Structures are given as C-alpha cells and as structure tokens.
C-alpha cells in the first residue's frame, strides 16, 4: 500500500496478519521469565528455609542467567536508538524522587502499602564484609545494567508493540502511540512490582510518555538505569532496605 507519495506504509489490518516464526518472541519472554522465576525462588518461604541466604544466591543467579540470555538473543532484538539520552537522565532523576516520595507517602497513610517486616539487610545477613560488599556490587550490576535493558526490551519494545500488532509485534513501530499499550503496559509493569504497584504505575506512565515523545528505547533504558542507580544509593545511605 502506498501513501501516494511513493513511500510504503503499513495498513492497520496488516498488523493482524499471522506469521509463522515466533522465535523472536522467546528472545524477549525468556529473560523476563527467568528473572521472575529466580525472584520468586529467592522470596519463597519454603526455599529460604531449605537454603540459607536464598535471596542473595537467587539474585546473583538471576543476574547471571538474565545477562546470558540477553547476550544469546541479542541479534534478535530491535536495534536500540540512543537519541534523547539526556532526556532519559532527566526522567530517571525525576523518577527516583517520585518513586521514594510517593511510596513513603502511601506507606504512611495506607496499611495496604506497608513495607515488608523483614527486608533483606546485607549488613546483618553476612558475617564477612567482603561477601557483603560483593553482594552489593552484584545488586547494583543487576539493578543498573541488566534489569533496565531486560525490562525495557520486554515492556516497552516487545509487549508495547505486541498490543498494537498482536500477530507480529515488529509491524508496529517503537514508540508508536496507542492508549492500550500506553496504559496497559504500565498496569502490567505494576503487576511484578508487588507492594509498589501504584508507585510503579505512575513511574511506568512517565517512561511511556518518554517513549512516545522520543521514539527512543535507549532513552527509556537510561531513565530506568538512572532511577535504579539513585534508588540503590538512597537505600545504602538511609539503610531503607525495604526499597531494595
């Protein structure tokens, strides 16, 4: 189909045409699935009874496995554009203020958002300072380098476009606007953030707006990384372990 000026355009109905190859879908789904699986194992009470330090062990494994899957599937991902990276930094800084301030406010006024009674405290969990600092380094690597790439590829590259083009997400453009992905992906993003679900919806909407404005997955990755980096700094400075 032509737009009359010689340039090809994709008709809306073509986004609903079936395709035979689903291998690209797994490249996005498997890293997220592995990350969620090890997150569940690290938090499961039965597992923690069987395995001392189940949380830090599971965290280290999920960082390694997720990074390995991202590397293995890298050629299948959409090429990441890094335009407007500076705007990603700005949104990331605004994001940490919103995340901490909003969650603190919710915790103070609503029992529903009360923090867990026993958050993992690395300063108390490890007898060796070397092991403690090693875990903190791994925690930052996961939060700042692995998670932003994995999550933004899944939420705002794959799932966003999958909502727009259910039978072949690649027929939708990165950052193509639609109310369904704009709101729906932010709601889905909240599902995996537990007690921070309302805070994460607002954060997700900010990053959704960044994606639509810039069409830059790289800007979203940077925003995510900056927020996670500053959140880690906040946790270490104030010993507010529930935020980790």
N, C-alpha and C positions, 0 to 999 in steps of 0.2 A: 504493500500500500504506500502511496506517495502523498506527501503533504502539498503537492502542487508546485513546489519549488525545487524539485529534484532530490530532496533529502528523504531517506527512508524513515518511516515512523512505524511503531508497532501498534496495531489496533488493540483496543482493550480486550476484545474477545480472544485474541491470540494468546493472551496471558493465561487463558484457561485451557489451552490445548495440552493434552497429555504428552509426557515424554517417557522414554524407555529407561534412561540411565538415571539411577538415584544415588550413585556412588558419591556425588558431591555433597548430598545431604548428610551423609555419615561423617564427612570431614568436619562439619560444624557440630553435629549432635554428639559424637563420641567424646570429644574433650570435655564438654559440659556434663555429660552423663558420668564420666569417670570422676570429675571433680565433685559432683553431688554425692556419688556413692561413697567416696572416702570421707567427705564431710559428715555424712550420716554415720559411718562407722566410728569416726572419732568422737561423736556426740552420744552414741548409743550406750545406755547404762550397762547393758549386759556385756558389751565389748570392753568397756572400761573396767568392769570387774575382773574380766579374764586377762586383760593386757594392761600392765602398768604403763602410764604415760601414753595411753591410746591416742589422745588428741595430738600431741606433738609428732608422734610417729605417723599417724594418718595424714597430718598436714604435710610433712616432708615428702611422703609417698605421693600424695595427690599433686604437689607442685612438680615433682619429677615426671610423673606419668602424664599429666596435662601438657607440660612443656614438650615431652617426647611426642605426643600425638599431634600437637600443633606443628612441630618440625616435620613430622612424617607427611602430614597432609598439606603442607604449606603451598605447594604448587596448585592446589585445587581452590584456594581462596581467592576472592576478589582482590585485585591489586589495590593496596591501600594508598590513598592520596593523603598527603600531609598538609594540604593548603589550610590556611587559617589556624595553624597550630597554636598561635599565640592566643586566639580566642578560646581554644581548649584549656589553656593555662588559666585564663580569667574565670571560665566556668568552673574549673576544678577548685579554685580558691573560694569562689562563692559557694560551691558545693559543700566544702568542709564546714563553713560557717552554718549553712542551712542544716546540714546533717546533725551536727552536735547540738546546736541551739534548739532545733525542733524536737529532737529526741529527748533532750533534757526536759523541755517544757512538757512533753507528753508524759514522761515518767513521773513528773511532779504532780500532775493533776489527774492522771488516769491509771488505775491499777492494771488495766489491760496491757499497758506498755511498760510495766515494771521490769527492770533488768533481771537476769538470772541470779539466783542466790550464790552460785559457786562458779563464777567465771574463771577461766584458766589464767593463773598468775605465774608466769615463768620465774619470777624472783623467789617464789615459795616452792615451786614444783621441783626445781633442780638443786642438788647439793653442790654441784660443780659450776662455778661462774663461767668456765669455758663452754660447757654444754648450754648454759642459759643464753649466752651471747650468740652461740652458733644457731640456736633455735630462732632468736630474734632476727638474725640475718636472713635465715630461710623464710621467716614470716614476712619480712619486707620484700624479698625477692618475689615471693608468691603474690603479695598484695599489689606491688607496684609494676612488676614486669610481666607476670604470667596472667593473672586474673583480668587486668584491663584488656589485653589482647583477646583472650579466650571469650570473655563475656561480650565485648563489643562485636566480635565476629558473629557470635551466636544471636544476641538480641537484636542488634541494630544493623547487621548485614543480612544474616540468614532469615531470622524469624520475621523481621520487618517486611522484607521483600516477599517472603512466603505468604504472608497475609494478602499482599497485593496481587501476587501471581501464584495461586495455590498449586498449580501443576508444574511450574518451573520458575523458581524464585529469580533466576537470572534474567528473566524477561522484564523484571521491574528494575528501575534504576536505584542506585544507592542514594538514600535521602529523598526519594520520591514521596511526596506528601499524600497522606490519606488519614482520615480520622481514625479508622480502625487500627492501623499499626501505631499511630501516634499515641492513642490512649491504651490500646490493648497490650502493646509490648511493655509499656510502663507498669501496667497491672500485673502482667506475667513476671516481670522483673521483681516485683514486690513479693511474689509467692516464695521465692528462695531466700528471702531476707528475714524470715521469722518475725521476731518482735519489732523489727524496724520496718514493717511493711508500709505504714503510712508515710514515714520519712522517706523511704526508698521510692515510693510513687512520685513524690514531689521532685526528688533528685532525678528520677528517670524522665520526667516531663521536661526538665531543664536540658538534659542531654538530647532528648528527642528534638527540642527546638533548635539546639545547636546543629544537629544532623541535617534538619530540613533547611536551615539557613545556609550552611556551608557546603553541604553535599560531601562532607569530608569525614570518612570513618577514622582517619588519623587524628583529627581534632577531638573526636569522641574518646578515642583511646587515651589521648593525653589528658583530657578532663578527668577521666576515670583514674588514671595513674596519679595525677596531682592530688585528687581528693583522698585516695588511699594512702599516699605518702604522708600527707598532712595529718590524716587520721591516726596513722601509726605514731607520728611524733607526738600528737596530743595524748595518746594512750600512755606512752613512755614518760612523758613529762608529768602528767597528772595521776598516773597509776590507775586509770579508769579502765580496768581490764575488760569490763562488760562490752566495751565498744570494739573489742577485737574478737 
